[in-house]
Structures are given as C-alpha cells and as structure tokens.
Amino acid sequence: MRSTSDLKDKESQDSKKTVHLYNDSKTDFVWNFHNKPYDIPAGEIGKFPFHTGVHLKKHLIDHIVNEREINPTYEKEVQKIREEVEVNLDK
C-alpha cells in the first residue's frame, strides 16, 4: 500500500511531465476542460500538462473514432488510433 508521501511524490513527478498528442483527423479538435478550451488543429501536435493531456487524449480518440465512423467496440481499431494519437518525443 502506498503512503501519502509516495502519492505526493508521484503527483509532483506527474506535474512536471507533458503529453504530446497528434490530431490525425481532418478536422480541428477542440475540448473544454475545467472551463478552458484546448485545441489541436487537424494534422498537428499539441503539448499539454500530464493530467490535462491524459484527459484530452480520451476525447481526441473519441473524436477520431467518430470521424472515421469506427465502431468503438472494435478494440483493435481503437487501439491503433490510441497508438497514433500519443506522440513520444523522447525516442
């Protein structure tokens, strides 16, 4: 079981991380999170703080799934989109 100190350390580490998301769709992606609009233009990469990026990633995946008219229960197709969306710039 994690202690409170361990959880605070993890949160501190996460707050320093960023998430890069690639909008592989034909339309701009816009989403409000905590009353603040975030956008990633079509074909562009957006950079976000870790927790914001994790939240936006789920909605960006839904955006692309809907645009491509993919049945969200087709896990292999959704997984491919999930892999397309998250960009690892540390490679």
CNS distance restraints for C-alpha pairs under 8 A (distance, minus, plus):
assign (resid   2 and name CA) (resid   6 and name CA) 5.93 0.50 0.50
assign (resid   2 and name CA) (resid   7 and name CA) 6.73 0.50 0.50
assign (resid   3 and name CA) (resid   7 and name CA) 6.46 0.50 0.50
assign (resid   4 and name CA) (resid   8 and name CA) 6.20 0.50 0.50
assign (resid   5 and name CA) (resid   9 and name CA) 6.17 0.50 0.50
assign (resid   6 and name CA) (resid  10 and name CA) 6.26 0.50 0.50
assign (resid   7 and name CA) (resid  11 and name CA) 6.15 0.50 0.50
assign (resid   8 and name CA) (resid  12 and name CA) 6.09 0.50 0.50
assign (resid   9 and name CA) (resid  13 and name CA) 6.22 0.50 0.50
assign (resid  10 and name CA) (resid  14 and name CA) 6.09 0.50 0.50
assign (resid  11 and name CA) (resid  15 and name CA) 6.10 0.50 0.50
assign (resid  12 and name CA) (resid  16 and name CA) 6.80 0.50 0.50
assign (resid  13 and name CA) (resid  17 and name CA) 6.80 0.50 0.50
assign (resid  14 and name CA) (resid  50 and name CA) 6.09 0.50 0.50
assign (resid  14 and name CA) (resid  51 and name CA) 7.55 0.50 0.50
assign (resid  15 and name CA) (resid  49 and name CA) 6.83 0.50 0.50
assign (resid  15 and name CA) (resid  50 and name CA) 6.23 0.50 0.50
assign (resid  15 and name CA) (resid  51 and name CA) 7.49 0.50 0.50
assign (resid  16 and name CA) (resid  49 and name CA) 7.52 0.50 0.50
assign (resid  16 and name CA) (resid  50 and name CA) 7.52 0.50 0.50
assign (resid  17 and name CA) (resid  49 and name CA) 6.35 0.50 0.50
assign (resid  17 and name CA) (resid  50 and name CA) 5.32 0.50 0.50
assign (resid  18 and name CA) (resid  47 and name CA) 6.59 0.50 0.50
assign (resid  18 and name CA) (resid  48 and name CA) 5.48 0.50 0.50
assign (resid  18 and name CA) (resid  49 and name CA) 4.56 0.50 0.50
assign (resid  18 and name CA) (resid  50 and name CA) 4.70 0.50 0.50
assign (resid  18 and name CA) (resid  53 and name CA) 7.33 0.50 0.50
assign (resid  19 and name CA) (resid  47 and name CA) 5.75 0.50 0.50
assign (resid  19 and name CA) (resid  48 and name CA) 5.27 0.50 0.50
assign (resid  19 and name CA) (resid  49 and name CA) 6.18 0.50 0.50
assign (resid  19 and name CA) (resid  50 and name CA) 5.40 0.50 0.50
assign (resid  19 and name CA) (resid  53 and name CA) 5.29 0.50 0.50
assign (resid  19 and name CA) (resid  54 and name CA) 7.34 0.50 0.50
assign (resid  19 and name CA) (resid  86 and name CA) 7.52 0.50 0.50
assign (resid  19 and name CA) (resid  87 and name CA) 7.67 0.50 0.50
assign (resid  20 and name CA) (resid  45 and name CA) 6.43 0.50 0.50
assign (resid  20 and name CA) (resid  46 and name CA) 5.56 0.50 0.50
assign (resid  20 and name CA) (resid  47 and name CA) 4.53 0.50 0.50
assign (resid  20 and name CA) (resid  48 and name CA) 6.42 0.50 0.50
assign (resid  20 and name CA) (resid  53 and name CA) 7.36 0.50 0.50
assign (resid  20 and name CA) (resid  86 and name CA) 6.13 0.50 0.50
assign (resid  20 and name CA) (resid  87 and name CA) 5.26 0.50 0.50
assign (resid  20 and name CA) (resid  88 and name CA) 6.96 0.50 0.50
assign (resid  20 and name CA) (resid  89 and name CA) 7.68 0.50 0.50
assign (resid  21 and name CA) (resid  45 and name CA) 5.40 0.50 0.50
assign (resid  21 and name CA) (resid  46 and name CA) 5.29 0.50 0.50
assign (resid  21 and name CA) (resid  47 and name CA) 6.56 0.50 0.50
assign (resid  21 and name CA) (resid  53 and name CA) 7.50 0.50 0.50
assign (resid  21 and name CA) (resid  57 and name CA) 6.93 0.50 0.50
assign (resid  21 and name CA) (resid  85 and name CA) 5.34 0.50 0.50
assign (resid  21 and name CA) (resid  86 and name CA) 4.86 0.50 0.50
assign (resid  21 and name CA) (resid  87 and name CA) 5.64 0.50 0.50
assign (resid  22 and name CA) (resid  40 and name CA) 7.70 0.50 0.50
assign (resid  22 and name CA) (resid  43 and name CA) 6.92 0.50 0.50
assign (resid  22 and name CA) (resid  44 and name CA) 5.83 0.50 0.50
assign (resid  22 and name CA) (resid  45 and name CA) 4.34 0.50 0.50
assign (resid  22 and name CA) (resid  46 and name CA) 6.51 0.50 0.50
assign (resid  22 and name CA) (resid  84 and name CA) 7.09 0.50 0.50
assign (resid  22 and name CA) (resid  85 and name CA) 4.74 0.50 0.50
assign (resid  22 and name CA) (resid  86 and name CA) 6.31 0.50 0.50
assign (resid  22 and name CA) (resid  87 and name CA) 6.44 0.50 0.50
assign (resid  23 and name CA) (resid  28 and name CA) 7.59 0.50 0.50
assign (resid  23 and name CA) (resid  29 and name CA) 7.09 0.50 0.50
assign (resid  23 and name CA) (resid  40 and name CA) 6.23 0.50 0.50
assign (resid  23 and name CA) (resid  41 and name CA) 6.82 0.50 0.50
assign (resid  23 and name CA) (resid  42 and name CA) 5.48 0.50 0.50
assign (resid  23 and name CA) (resid  43 and name CA) 5.30 0.50 0.50
assign (resid  23 and name CA) (resid  44 and name CA) 5.67 0.50 0.50
assign (resid  23 and name CA) (resid  45 and name CA) 6.33 0.50 0.50
assign (resid  23 and name CA) (resid  46 and name CA) 8.00 0.50 0.50
assign (resid  23 and name CA) (resid  60 and name CA) 7.25 0.50 0.50
assign (resid  23 and name CA) (resid  85 and name CA) 6.41 0.50 0.50
assign (resid  24 and name CA) (resid  42 and name CA) 6.48 0.50 0.50
assign (resid  24 and name CA) (resid  43 and name CA) 5.28 0.50 0.50
assign (resid  24 and name CA) (resid  44 and name CA) 7.58 0.50 0.50
assign (resid  24 and name CA) (resid  64 and name CA) 7.34 0.50 0.50
assign (resid  24 and name CA) (resid  84 and name CA) 7.33 0.50 0.50
assign (resid  24 and name CA) (resid  85 and name CA) 6.94 0.50 0.50
assign (resid  25 and name CA) (resid  42 and name CA) 5.55 0.50 0.50
assign (resid  25 and name CA) (resid  43 and name CA) 6.41 0.50 0.50
assign (resid  25 and name CA) (resid  64 and name CA) 5.98 0.50 0.50
assign (resid  25 and name CA) (resid  67 and name CA) 7.41 0.50 0.50
assign (resid  26 and name CA) (resid  42 and name CA) 5.42 0.50 0.50
assign (resid  26 and name CA) (resid  43 and name CA) 7.18 0.50 0.50
assign (resid  27 and name CA) (resid  41 and name CA) 7.06 0.50 0.50
assign (resid  27 and name CA) (resid  42 and name CA) 4.98 0.50 0.50
assign (resid  28 and name CA) (resid  39 and name CA) 7.06 0.50 0.50
assign (resid  28 and name CA) (resid  40 and name CA) 5.94 0.50 0.50
assign (resid  28 and name CA) (resid  41 and name CA) 4.26 0.50 0.50
assign (resid  28 and name CA) (resid  42 and name CA) 4.52 0.50 0.50
assign (resid  29 and name CA) (resid  39 and name CA) 5.40 0.50 0.50
assign (resid  29 and name CA) (resid  40 and name CA) 5.19 0.50 0.50
assign (resid  29 and name CA) (resid  41 and name CA) 6.14 0.50 0.50
assign (resid  29 and name CA) (resid  42 and name CA) 6.95 0.50 0.50
assign (resid  29 and name CA) (resid  60 and name CA) 6.81 0.50 0.50
assign (resid  29 and name CA) (resid  63 and name CA) 7.29 0.50 0.50
assign (resid  30 and name CA) (resid  37 and name CA) 6.69 0.50 0.50
assign (resid  30 and name CA) (resid  38 and name CA) 5.60 0.50 0.50
assign (resid  30 and name CA) (resid  39 and name CA) 4.26 0.50 0.50
assign (resid  30 and name CA) (resid  40 and name CA) 6.61 0.50 0.50
assign (resid  31 and name CA) (resid  37 and name CA) 5.60 0.50 0.50
assign (resid  31 and name CA) (resid  38 and name CA) 5.35 0.50 0.50
assign (resid  31 and name CA) (resid  39 and name CA) 6.42 0.50 0.50
assign (resid  31 and name CA) (resid  56 and name CA) 7.31 0.50 0.50
assign (resid  31 and name CA) (resid  59 and name CA) 7.71 0.50 0.50
assign (resid  32 and name CA) (resid  36 and name CA) 5.14 0.50 0.50
assign (resid  32 and name CA) (resid  37 and name CA) 4.20 0.50 0.50
assign (resid  32 and name CA) (resid  38 and name CA) 6.02 0.50 0.50
assign (resid  33 and name CA) (resid  37 and name CA) 6.41 0.50 0.50
assign (resid  33 and name CA) (resid  38 and name CA) 7.34 0.50 0.50
assign (resid  33 and name CA) (resid  52 and name CA) 7.64 0.50 0.50
assign (resid  39 and name CA) (resid  46 and name CA) 7.67 0.50 0.50
assign (resid  40 and name CA) (resid  44 and name CA) 6.24 0.50 0.50
assign (resid  40 and name CA) (resid  45 and name CA) 6.57 0.50 0.50
assign (resid  40 and name CA) (resid  46 and name CA) 5.56 0.50 0.50
assign (resid  41 and name CA) (resid  45 and name CA) 7.80 0.50 0.50
assign (resid  47 and name CA) (resid  53 and name CA) 7.66 0.50 0.50
assign (resid  48 and name CA) (resid  52 and name CA) 6.20 0.50 0.50
assign (resid  48 and name CA) (resid  53 and name CA) 5.10 0.50 0.50
assign (resid  49 and name CA) (resid  53 and name CA) 5.85 0.50 0.50
assign (resid  50 and name CA) (resid  54 and name CA) 6.19 0.50 0.50
assign (resid  51 and name CA) (resid  55 and name CA) 6.40 0.50 0.50
assign (resid  52 and name CA) (resid  56 and name CA) 6.11 0.50 0.50
assign (resid  53 and name CA) (resid  57 and name CA) 5.86 0.50 0.50
assign (resid  54 and name CA) (resid  58 and name CA) 6.89 0.50 0.50
assign (resid  55 and name CA) (resid  59 and name CA) 7.03 0.50 0.50
assign (resid  56 and name CA) (resid  60 and name CA) 6.01 0.50 0.50
assign (resid  57 and name CA) (resid  61 and name CA) 6.14 0.50 0.50
assign (resid  57 and name CA) (resid  85 and name CA) 7.39 0.50 0.50
assign (resid  57 and name CA) (resid  86 and name CA) 7.58 0.50 0.50
assign (resid  58 and name CA) (resid  62 and name CA) 6.43 0.50 0.50
assign (resid  59 and name CA) (resid  63 and name CA) 6.09 0.50 0.50
assign (resid  60 and name CA) (resid  64 and name CA) 6.30 0.50 0.50
assign (resid  60 and name CA) (resid  85 and name CA) 7.81 0.50 0.50
assign (resid  61 and name CA) (resid  65 and name CA) 6.08 0.50 0.50
assign (resid  61 and name CA) (resid  78 and name CA) 7.63 0.50 0.50
assign (resid  61 and name CA) (resid  81 and name CA) 6.55 0.50 0.50
assign (resid  61 and name CA) (resid  82 and name CA) 6.35 0.50 0.50
assign (resid  61 and name CA) (resid  85 and name CA) 7.23 0.50 0.50
assign (resid  62 and name CA) (resid  66 and name CA) 6.02 0.50 0.50
assign (resid  63 and name CA) (resid  67 and name CA) 6.14 0.50 0.50
assign (resid  64 and name CA) (resid  68 and name CA) 6.05 0.50 0.50
assign (resid  64 and name CA) (resid  81 and name CA) 7.60 0.50 0.50
assign (resid  65 and name CA) (resid  69 and name CA) 5.94 0.50 0.50
assign (resid  65 and name CA) (resid  70 and name CA) 5.23 0.50 0.50
assign (resid  65 and name CA) (resid  71 and name CA) 7.45 0.50 0.50
assign (resid  65 and name CA) (resid  72 and name CA) 6.83 0.50 0.50
assign (resid  65 and name CA) (resid  78 and name CA) 7.10 0.50 0.50
assign (resid  65 and name CA) (resid  81 and name CA) 7.76 0.50 0.50
assign (resid  66 and name CA) (resid  70 and name CA) 6.35 0.50 0.50
assign (resid  70 and name CA) (resid  74 and name CA) 7.47 0.50 0.50
assign (resid  70 and name CA) (resid  77 and name CA) 7.54 0.50 0.50
assign (resid  72 and name CA) (resid  78 and name CA) 6.57 0.50 0.50
assign (resid  74 and name CA) (resid  78 and name CA) 6.38 0.50 0.50
assign (resid  75 and name CA) (resid  79 and name CA) 5.89 0.50 0.50
assign (resid  76 and name CA) (resid  80 and name CA) 6.33 0.50 0.50
assign (resid  77 and name CA) (resid  81 and name CA) 6.53 0.50 0.50
assign (resid  78 and name CA) (resid  82 and name CA) 6.14 0.50 0.50
assign (resid  79 and name CA) (resid  83 and name CA) 6.24 0.50 0.50
assign (resid  80 and name CA) (resid  84 and name CA) 6.26 0.50 0.50
assign (resid  81 and name CA) (resid  85 and name CA) 6.09 0.50 0.50
assign (resid  82 and name CA) (resid  86 and name CA) 6.63 0.50 0.50
